[in-house]
Amino acid sequence: MDCRQLLIDAGLRMINASLTVETWGNISFRDISTGNIYITPSGMDYVACRCDDILVYKLDGAKLEGERKPSIELDLHLSIMRSRPEINAVIHTHPVYSMVFACLKQNIPLIMDEAAQSLGEEIRVAEYALPGSPELAANCVAALGENGYACLLQSHGAVCIGESMKAAFRTAKVLELTAQIYHMCRQIGEPVPISKENIAVMRDYFRNKYGQGK
């Protein structure tokens, strides 16, 4: 697998899917064959970004390759992967509806089967901390917990994770759809969350039974 090209393609996908604007947001990927972490550079146009612009780090933060300045959220990405060994892809996005609840500092309950299957737990808002700070990284890890696959960063954006880049993008798409539907429901009434028991059943079904070959 060409991990650098994977990140280039992911950056284009993120911007084309309106999951962020301009040069904001960042993406990382863990190569399970080496354990090395690949991450996008700071403040570069995703359309102009090339493979040589991607940086490579060890899990402990030691730089291995790359001449560019890394994303300001490098510590956040590494902290997530240290705390969640099963996670190999992290996408930090700035989508509109998710941002609404991040700015309101309001959690998003799982109100749809798709969310119960993909997101793991209620979407919690990480306490505010400055971008790039160790505090933000710690707050994000705490908001994700042991089983969450997405969280909001207060007044900042969203973080979506997965065992693969495909899974992380699925998380990002389902999170934004859930935020949009939750926002629309609240214009009419109070949405009813799915129970924790049913979330657990749906999550198990999705991971172990849904689709072919399971």
N, C-alpha and C positions, 0 to 999 in steps of 0.2 A: 504493500500500500504506500502510495506517495502522500505522506501526511501533510507536506507543505501545500500540495495542490488541493488536498481535501479542505484546508483552511481557506485557500483562495476561493474555491467554489462556494464554501459556506458563507463567506463574507458577501459575495454577490447575491446569494440566495437571501440572506438576511435583509439587505438593502432593497432588493426587488420585491420582497414580501411585505415591505413597509413595517418591518419589525424594529427599525431604527431610522434615524435621519443623519445626513451628512457623514461625518466620520465617527460618530458616537457608537458605543457598544464595543464588544470585544468577544473573541472566540478562542477556545483552547481545546486541544485534543491530546489524549495520552496514547502513545504507541505501546500496546500491551506486550509487544515482542521485546522492547528495550526498557520500558518504563519511563522513557523521556516524554516531556511535555512540550508540545508545539503551541505557540501563541501568536496572535496578530500583533503588529506594531502599533505604537501610539500615534493617533491622529492622522492616519493615512487614508486617502480615498480608497474605498474597497474596489472600485473599478480600476484604479491604477496600480493596486498592490500586486506584486509578483512574488514568485516562490522565494527569491533571495531576500525578501523583506521579512519573512517569517523567522521568528526566533525559537531557539530550542533550549530548554532548561531541564535540569534534574529535579526530582520531586523535592529535594531539600533547598531548592532555590539557586543552586550553582548554575551559572550560564555555560552552555556548551557551544552554541553556534548563533551567529547573527550579528550584524553590525548596527542594526536599527535600535532605537529606544523601544523597550517593550511596552505593551499596554500598561497604563497606570494601575490597572486592577490585577496585575500579575499575582500579588499576594493572595487576593481573593480566590483566583483560580486554583493556585497551589494548595491553599487551605482546604478548599472543597475536596480536592482529590486526595489529600492526606486523610481527611476525616471520613471519606466515603470511597473505599478501595474499589468498589464495583462500578464507580462512575468514570467514564473515559472521555466525556465531552461536556463542555460548559459553554453556554451562550448567554451573554449579558445583553439584553435588549432594552429598547425604549419605545414600546408600542403604546398607542394612544389610550385605549381603555384601561389597560393595566396601570398606566401612569396616573390615571384619574384616582384609582384607589391607593396607589402609592403616596400620592400627594395628600389624600384624605387620611392617611394612616389607618386604613380600614382593611381588615382581612377579607378574603373572598372565600365563602363557603363552597363546597362541592355540591352544585345543584343539578348537575347533569350526569348521566351515565358515562359519557365520554371523559368528563373530568375525574370521576371516581376511578375509572380504569387507568388513566394516564398520569394523574397528578399526585396520587398517593395520599395526601392529607390536605386539610384546609390550607389555603395559601396565606401564609403569615407575612406580616410586614416587619422587616428588620429595622431595629432602632436606627435613627439617623446617625451617620458619622461621615466625615469628609471623604470624598472620593480618593481612592488609593491608600487610605489609612489602614493600619493593622486593626483598628477598631471596627471598620466597615467589614473587613474580611471575617472577623470573629462574629459580628452580628449576623452576617449572612449565613455562616455555618450553623449558628444557633437557630435561625429562622427555618432553615431547611430541615434540621433535626436528623433523625436516623432514617426516616422513611419518605420525606417530602422530595418531590422532583421539581418544585418551583417555589420561589418566594419573591416578594417585592422588596425593594430597597426604598425606604422612605424618601420621597421627593426626588428620586433618582432613576428608578427603572425596575427591571425584573431580571431575575437569574433563573435560567432553565437548564436542567442537567439530564444526562441519560447515559446508558451503557454504551451507546454509539452516537455518532453525529445525527444519524437518522432519527434515533429515539429522542435526542435533545431537541431537534426541530419539531417533532411531533408534540413534545411538551410545550414548546413556545407557541405553537399554533392553537393548541387546546386551551392554554392559559388565556390567550387574548380573546378567543371565542367565549370562554366562560366569563371573563370580565365584561365583555360587551353584553351578553345575555343577562348577566346579573344586574348591570346598569339599567337595561331596558325593563327588566322585571320590576325593579324598584320604582319605576315611574308609575306602575299600576298598583302594586301591592308589595307584600313582603314574601320573597322567595322562600321555599321550604328546602332546607338542606337534606341531602341523603344521609341516613344514619351511619354511624361509624361501623356498625355490624355489616350493613349492606355494602359500604365502601370496601371493606376487607374482602367480602365475597367477590365483588366486581373486579377488584385488583388481582385477586388470585386467578379468576377466570381469564382475565386479559393476559396475564403473564404465562399461564400454564396450559390453557385450553383453546383460546381464541386463535383462529387461523389454521392453516394447514400444517401437518407434520408435528402436531403436539398431542 
